[in-house]
Amino acid sequence: MMKKATIRKSGIYTIDLTKIDGDGAFPCPKCGVIISPDDETEEVYQIVETKVKGDDLAEIILRCNKCGSTIRLVGFLQQSIEG
C-alpha cells in the first residue's frame, strides 16, 4: 500500500522573466523542452495557478507536461512598472 502513496518528486524552479531575452520563450530547467507564451495548446505545459497583486499579475505557476516540473514565472510586476 505504501507504493500508492509514493509520488514522483519533480523539481520546482523559478524563472525571472526580466532575465529572458526575445519573445519570452525559455527551456524547461529540468528537461529542456521549449516553453513559449505563444503556445496555447497545453501540449507542452499547463498553467496551474496565477497570482495577482492588486490589479497586476505577480506570478504564474506552470507544470511542464514532459517532465512534470513546476515552474514559477516571476518578474511581471517589474515589467509593468517599467512599461
Secondary structure, DSSP 8 states (H G I E B T S, - for coil): -HHHH------EEEEEGGG--TTS-EE-TTT--EE-TT--SSSSEEEEEEEEETTEEEEEEEEETTT--EEEEE-HHHHHHH-
